[in-house]
């Protein structure tokens, strides 16, 4: 149905290699998230799959068929763009109907599918409005509506939530996940936000400089990051790192420990330091502690902790949860 | 303009411009109206008193009037059609990435900087001359009889010259409009299965609607007053007499200021009728 295989796919713009040859297997019905910092090639990779860019090498297979030279419309994929890319001069109804009209479908069938999509996305009341009269979240839903009416083999999302405010982003995240549960169609989702990746993905692909750093389920990446980059990128607040003496004690060049795996004591712990700024979220408190010989470390503590700027504390990491990395940044098992 | 004070300050500061513009328009307009009711023949007795609407009825009943209105409309309509269609095509072409893009764009825009008189003379003598013109030579190469452009095909020749002058303007405005189109929209349409032709029809053309409206409105204003091109090529002969040119002939060749002024008032009425139609047809594109 919608399995996608990338085999030694690479992309060069002139002499710069944006995507180094990489292999990736996306199974039918999976929700896969490409995540990485800006400029890591995740959007380019999505555009390669969509067919909006030509591959410089390797092959893209959908259901085992090589589509590397197939035009985008023939690949059976639908894409939701960051700017939504709605057609401003058409009503919502016409926007959603556009791909069906291009496919030459008859009017009754188009109307049926548009109404169905509008119903799923609660857009029924807005069908006759223009995109300019809609809010950001509604535009986003129209863009999704336009892609689901085609009943594509897979959906491609290119940072679809980055133009929305925080509350709406949370809602849309749920809606997209819900949509995936209902449709069971393959979805590839590009984001730079690791929270989106963690909460939505079945499988996360972490990219950096056009190279896949690690592929795995959210919890695999959280528990066993393959290298320093993944360790620092996945998890919020991000992982603390220590080098030097503290790391040598664990036979590693660098050790990493997450804020939530540190215990605070008034005194008597492994490390000592002074509390800097603390961020109180109500449910948790993130303390920025300056530890002697290690430096700034984030500690996650409960919301009610009574601690002030300048207090001295003692911190102990959970030894079972310490991640060890060698000199080249690769995780040691 | 929030406070009372800033509003009155704004009015005060705008006043000179408003007064100047009003004067610029009102003085000639009222003088035209004044003369249109007079029998005024500068070389044959000067001011010969009020004649009521006689100038108006004489201007319309002249056998040259309706043909001149028709010629005016044909020139305006054809030039608009040619410049908009070719302007869109040229703008699409110039939007493509190509080597020497900057120079090509300047070259395309260049005709707009040539004065109407000069460009008409260039066309008349270099291209359309039946003996030594480039077209005549080209026709002879193929063994054909050279066309007497300005006498046998006077109106099309004139339309060609005026279109050549205004095509750069249309191209320039439409090119900037095309460049402002969000490329993701085109990519979305491509993903949606729209062929290049359909992308043009459903995405690019509607996006250009507003720019085309502006091109049509601005060009109409100037095209209604085309004069120099006719003056230096046919001199109003061979069916190229527009309303503007007829007024010129009445005032300067027949030395009848009153009659010409009445014609001027008709020209104002014609321009307003056209403007009204244009606003109705294309003006709604400017909303939203």
Contacts between the chains, C-beta under 8 A, distances in Angstrom:
chain1	res1	chain2	res2	distance
A	50	B	191	6.4
A	52	B	187	5.4
A	52	B	190	7.1
A	52	B	191	7.5
A	71	B	190	7.8
A	72	B	187	8.0
A	72	B	190	5.3
A	72	B	191	5.0
A	73	B	190	6.5
A	73	B	191	6.5
A	73	B	192	7.0
A	73	B	193	3.7
A	73	B	194	7.5
A	77	B	191	7.1
A	78	B	191	6.6
A	79	B	187	7.7
A	79	B	188	7.0
A	79	B	191	4.9
A	81	B	184	4.6
A	81	B	187	7.2
A	81	B	188	5.9
A	82	B	184	7.4
A	83	B	182	6.2
A	83	B	184	5.0
A	85	B	182	6.6
A	85	B	184	4.0
A	85	B	185	4.9
A	85	B	187	6.9
A	85	B	188	3.8
A	86	B	185	7.8
A	87	B	185	6.4
A	87	B	188	7.9
A	87	B	189	7.6
A	87	B	202	7.3
A	87	B	203	6.4
A	87	B	206	7.7
A	88	B	207	7.9
A	89	B	206	4.2
A	89	B	207	7.3
A	89	B	209	7.4
A	98	B	189	7.4
A	98	B	192	5.5
A	98	B	194	7.7
A	98	B	202	7.4
A	99	B	191	7.9
A	99	B	192	3.8
A	99	B	193	5.8
A	102	B	189	8.0
A	102	B	192	5.5
A	102	B	193	4.2
A	102	B	194	4.9
A	102	B	198	6.4
A	103	B	193	5.6
A	130	B	288	7.7
A	132	B	288	7.4
A	146	B	188	7.8
A	146	B	192	7.2
A	150	B	192	7.6
